[in-house]
């Protein structure tokens, strides 16, 4: 099977990967958006978990990861719910890890174990030991395929970075001791700037925050009134959106109508209608240069300051005033 990706290009993949991609469980991710309800308020915020999962797999492949790690990358988001992290807000889950809590159950109730066993792989060893796959996932603030792919993909779709910039960045990636490293301080600084565009300018954009807050309130209201069940979370965005849009309850309909015409918003710490804190996300890539390995923040004051400013912003959250 040949797959084509607008970030990484074309790749011929193995039969086992093809079988996973063609499962209903993986196809479901085509209608799970990375930004939750972001695409409802800005059509450019439209990356899906399906394309991100494929991209993560390809990036691992590009960096020399094993077929087992590629499988882990392909499936790392398989348990994401409809509207992704919006459900964490619905369930008041501050760690934003509901999908991780249900990952084992989702896998074991899918076709995935039998597919992996068919090709001689132990699904538990590959999928329930993520800490061994350090290209796929490593503790922040280091680089990993997951963080790299969603940053590049979201920003490219939003037209905030160019394909030329992405290609130059990818040319400067390598793997040392199982960790993704960057071979240039300048390129490292570029990625730090890009990452904070992602977590501050996109994740904490007032329109994005407001839209996802309204959506989470609508889902909460639907649950309280018995229209929405927790089982609905494992369908997809389209299914849940249809239920919400067709609600027979005015409280839900009123909230959903607000999503169709977002009011004018501004950030205002003194007078605000909404205060939201997102998970604190930071990045400090490892640089490999002239046979030396070091954290970018050790050599780049620019990146160090950007990270300090981002942490401060994330910890205090965003204060949004609705202009009436």
WOUR-V913428 format. One record per pair of residues at least 6 apart in sequence whose C-alpha atoms are under 6 Angstrom apart, sorted by the first residue. I is the first residue (numbers start at 1). GAP is how many residues later the second one is. D is the distance in whole Angstrom. If there is no record, write none. Layout:
I_GAP_D + I_GAP_D
This chain:
1_11_6 + 1_12_6 + 2_9_6 + 2_10_4 + 3_7_6 + 3_8_5 + 4_6_4 + 29_20_5 + 29_21_5 + 30_18_6 + 30_20_5 + 31_205_6 + 31_206_6 + 32_16_6 + 32_17_6 + 32_50_6 + 32_204_6 + 32_205_5 + 33_14_6 + 33_15_4 + 33_16_6 + 34_13_6 + 34_14_5 + 34_15_5 + 36_47_4 + 36_48_5 + 36_50_6 + 37_46_6 + 37_175_6 + 38_7_6 + 38_170_6 + 39_6_5 + 39_7_5 + 44_114_5 + 53_21_5 + 54_20_6 + 56_17_6 + 56_89_6 + 56_90_6 + 56_93_6 + 57_13_5 + 57_16_5 + 57_17_5 + 69_64_6 + 72_55_6 + 73_63_6 + 79_20_5 + 79_24_5 + 79_27_6 + 80_19_5 + 81_152_5 + 81_153_5 + 82_151_5 + 82_154_4 + 82_155_5 + 83_154_6 + 86_130_6 + 88_8_5 + 90_126_5 + 90_130_6 + 113_10_5 + 116_7_6 + 134_44_6 + 135_9_5 + 135_10_6 + 135_44_6 + 136_8_5 + 136_9_5 + 136_10_6 + 137_7_5 + 138_6_6 + 141_141_5 + 141_142_4 + 141_143_5 + 142_142_6 + 142_143_5 + 143_37_6 + 143_142_6 + 155_6_6 + 172_10_6 + 172_11_5 + 173_8_6 + 173_9_5 + 174_6_6 + 174_7_5 + 175_6_6 + 181_105_5 + 181_106_5 + 182_105_5 + 183_104_6 + 183_105_5 + 183_106_6 + 189_114_6 + 218_34_5 + 218_37_6 + 222_6_5 + 264_59_5 + 265_56_6 + 265_57_5 + 265_58_6 + 266_54_6 + 266_55_5 + 267_52_5 + 267_53_5 + 268_51_6 + 268_52_6 + 268_53_6 + 269_50_5 + 272_47_6 + 272_48_5 + 272_49_4 + 273_47_6 + 273_48_5 + 274_45_6 + 274_46_5 + 275_43_6 + 275_44_5 + 276_41_5 + 276_42_6 + 277_40_4 + 280_34_6 + 284_12_6 + 285_10_6 + 285_11_6 + 286_8_6 + 286_9_4 + 286_10_6 + 287_6_6 + 287_7_5 + 287_8_6 + 287_9_6 + 297_7_5
